[in-house]
Amino acid sequence: MRRREFVTLLTGAATSLSFAVHAQQPGKVPRVGVLWHAASAEEESIYLNVVTKAFADLGYVEGKTIVLEHRFPAEQPERFRAFAQEFVDIKVDVILAVTDPSAKAAAQATRTIPIVVGAGTDPLGTGLIDNLAHPGGNITGLSLMTVDVSGKRLGLFKELVPGLTRLAIMVDPRDPAASRYRAGFEKAALSLGISTQLFEVAPPDGIENAFAMMERDGFQAVGFAGPSLFNERAKIGAAALSHKIPTVSGNAEMVPDGLLLSYGQDFPDFFRRSVGYVDRILKGAKPADLPVEQPTRFKLVINSRVAKALGLTIPPSLMIVADEVFE
């Protein structure tokens, strides 16, 4: 046997052993580290409740048959890194990394503890995995394909906002996925004859000023995405209504807070499925053998109350295909 082949064999054996150590052992209560992005359980309550219920639906009892270690980094890079390292230090069995920053921090902290990406924008493009079908290493999970549905999203939005020619794109420059969101909107807008302008806003203080500038400069709508902007959905919705600017997002859970329309992945379904990955790993599956899943369901959600406030009429074509319409 050649030396290189021997080293490769030893490396593979060591990796397999490390994952086996993290597999659920008889009589051992597994510990799962959940690295969120917001500052508190209250801010994450929508999806945190989905995660805890998903574990319960699989038969886990919090504190008895599983321990969930939730951490809230408040969008601060150093806190992402610190919490990821804490998970390594307390020897969790699996890390559930909710967004891109949490996944990146977890990947930097460990190459042995299994990591499940809950809602990664593009884990292949960001280098977290080697291949969608065969991720390799200690990382698997779900990919949002956010940019891929931007054209459909903006096309539906234009049906509701006829005559749309100027779109503001609001992003948080601290969001590592901001450039992808921007690129998706710009590509979709170009194909629809819509001009765009970028507004980089650090929430929460910059939101009201940004909407005031958009209204002053005659922008007809604003599109945005990203976890930090999701945290400020109530403030964004209020500012949008105050300045009479229609809004579009890829996140259905933002619509009840005053947005006009969303089209995108079913995020609660993503989190339920990510818990399924954790369950399989706790029962002995290796992340490298679990293909990264992509969206299987997309949701169109419209806020009719906001439409009325903006003087817009929801066309029957959208009413028929909408998954949910808020009154």
N, C-alpha and C positions, 0 to 999 in steps of 0.2 A: 504493500500500500504506500502511495506517495505521501510525503509529509503534508502537503497542502490538503489532500483528501482526508488525512487523519485529523488535522486541525479542524476542518469543516465538520467532520463527524463529531468531534468532541464539542464543538460550539453548538451544534444542533441538539446534542444530548443534554447539554447544560440548560439550553433554552426550554426544552421539553420538561426537564425536571423542575425548573423555576415555575412554570405554569402549573405543573401538577401540585406543587406546594400550595399555590393559591386556590386550587379547586377545593370545594367544600368538603371537609372531613367529617366523618360520623361523630356526632356529639358536639361539634364545634359550631358556635353561633357565628355565622358569617357577618362581616362588617363591610359596608359599602360606603365609600366616600362620594358625596354628590357635590360637585363644584359648580355653583350657579354663577350668575353674573351681576345680579343686583345687590342691594345693601342689606336686605332683610327677608325673612320668611314672608312677611306681609306683602312686600313688593313682588315676590315670586309666587304668591298664593295660588294663582290660576294653574300654573304648571306643577307646582309642588304638590298640590292636592291630587293632580292626575298621577304623579309618580307614586305617592304613598298608596293611593287606591289600587294602582296596577300591581304593586307588591302584594297587597292584601288579596286581590283577586287571584293571585297565584298561590295563595295559601300561607304567605308569610305573616307572622305576627310581630309587629314592631316591639323590640325589647326582649322578645322571647326566642324567636327563630331567626331574627335578623336585626342588625343594628344599622341605622342610617345616619351617617355623619354628614349633616348639611353644613356647607360653608358658603358665605356670602361676601364676595370680594369688592362689591360696590364699584365695579368697572375700573379698579385700580391695578395696573400691571404688577406692582410689587406684591399686592395681596393675592393675586392669582398664583404667583410663584410660591409665596409663603404657605398658602393652604395646600398646594400640590405637594410641597415638601413635607408638610405635616401629615398628609395621608401616607406618605412613604414611611415616615418615622413611627406612626402608630400601627403600621403594617395592615392596612385595609386589604381586603381580598380582591376588590374590584373598585375602580374609579369610574363614576359616571360623570363625564365632562359635558356640560350642557351646551356650550357654544364654542366658537373657534378659539378665543383667548384661553378658556379653561382647558380645552384639548391640547393646545400648544404648551401650556404650562405643565400639564400632566405628562406630556410626552418628553419634556425636558427633564422632568424629575425622576422618571423611572422607565426602564426598558424591560422590566420583568413583571410588574403588577399589571394585570389586564386593564385596558382602558376602553370604555364604550363611549363613543361620541354621540351625544343625543341629537344635536341639530347642527351638524357641520355644513358650512356653506359649500365647501369643495375640498374634502379631505385628501383627494387624489392630487388636485392641483396645488395644494399647500404643502404637499410632501409628507403628510402624516401617514399615508399608506402607500404601498407599492402598486396595488391593483385592486379594482373594485371586487372582482370575483375571488381573489386570493390576497387579502390585505398584507399578509406577512407581519412579522413582529408581534407586538402586544396590543395593537389597536384595531378596533373594528367599530361598527355602528351604522349611522345613517347619514346620507348626503342630501342636502336640500335642493340642489340644482336651482338655486334662486334665480340666477341670471337667465336660465333657459325659458322661463315663463313670463319674462318681462313684456314681450311682445303681445301675448294674449291678454295680460293684465291691463296694459295701456289701451289695447283695442277695445276691451269691454268698457273701460273708463270713458273713452271718447264717445261711445254710444250714449252714455249718461250725460256727458258734458259736450254736446254738439258745438262745433265751432272752436274747439280747443286748438290753439296755435302756439301758446307760450306756457311752458311748464317749468316750475322751479323744482330743483332736486335738493332735498334737505338731507344732509348726512352729518354724523358726528365724526370729525376727523380722527378721533381716538379709536374708532372702530376699525379693526384690521380688515374687515370685509367691505369697508366703505367704497373702495375703488371698484369692486365688483358690482355693487348696487348701482353706482353711478354709470358704469359701462352698460349695464343692462337697460337702464332707462334711456340713455342716450341713443343706443342702437335702435331700440323700439320706437323712440320719438322720431328719429330720422326717417324711418320707413313710413311713418304716418304723417309726415310733413309738419312736425311740431318742433319748434325751437326750444332749447333748454338752457338753463343757467344753474350753476352749482351754488348752494348756500351751505357753507360749513358752519355748524352750530354746536357749541358745547352746552348741552343741557345742564341744569334747567334754565339758567339765567338768560340765554340767548334766544329762547324760543319766541317770546313776544316781539322782540325787536325784529327778528327775521320775518315774521308775518306782517309786521307794519311796513317793512321795506318791500315785501312782495306786493302788498296792496298798492303802495305808492307807485311802484314801477309797472303796474298793470299786468302782473302775472295772473293767469286764469285758473291755475291749479298748482298743487304741490304734491310731489310723490316722495316717499321716504321709506326707509327700512333700517333695521339694526336693533340690537338688544337694548342699547342705552336709550334710544328714542322710544322703544316700547315701554320702558319704565316711566316715561313722561307722557303717556298717551292721553291722560285726562287734561293736562295742560295744553297739549297740542290740539286736542279736540275743541277746547274752549277758545283758543286763539283763532283757530280756523273759522269757527262760527262767528266770532266777534268781527273778523275781517272779511267775512263772506267769501272764503276761498275754499273750493272743493278739494278734498284730499283723497289720495289713493295709496294703499299699502298692500303688502303681501301677507299681512297677519290679520286673521279674522277677529282675534281677541281685542283688537284695537277699535273696531267699528262701533261697539256700544258706547264708547267714550267720546263720540262726536265726529268720527271719520265718516266719509261718504261711502267708500267702496273698498273692498279688498278682494284680491284673487291670489290664491297661492296654496301652499301645502297645508295639510291639516296638522297643525302643531300638536294638539293633544294626542292625536294618533301617533305622531312621531315619538312622543315621550312614553306612551304605552308600549310601543314596539322596542324602545331602547331598554325598558325594564325587562322585556323578554330576553334580550341579549344577555343582560346581567344574570338572569336566572339560568340560562344555558351554560354560561361560564362557571357559575357556582356549582353546577352539576357536572363539571369536568370538561366542557368544550374549550378549545383553544381559540383565541381571537383570530389567529392567522387562518383558521379554517372556516371562519364565519364570514360570508360575503357581505360587503357593505351594501345596504339596501337604499334604493332611491324611492321617490314618492310614488305611491300607488293611488292617491286620492287628492284632488284639488278642490278647493271650496271657493264659491263666489258668494260674498255676503254684502248686503246693501243696507244702508240706514235710511229708511224712508222719511224719518223725522228730519234728518239733516237735509235731505233732498228738498223737502217742502220749505225749510227755512232758507234755502238758497234759491228758491224759485225754479227748481228743476223737476221735470216729470220723468219718472222711471218708465222707459218704453216697455211694452208688453214682451218684447223679445228677451229682455233681461229678467223680467218677473218670472217668466216660464223656467229659465235655466238657473235662477238663483237658488242656492242651497238654504239660504236664510235671509229674511227681510225683517229688519228691526223697525217696529212701529214707534 
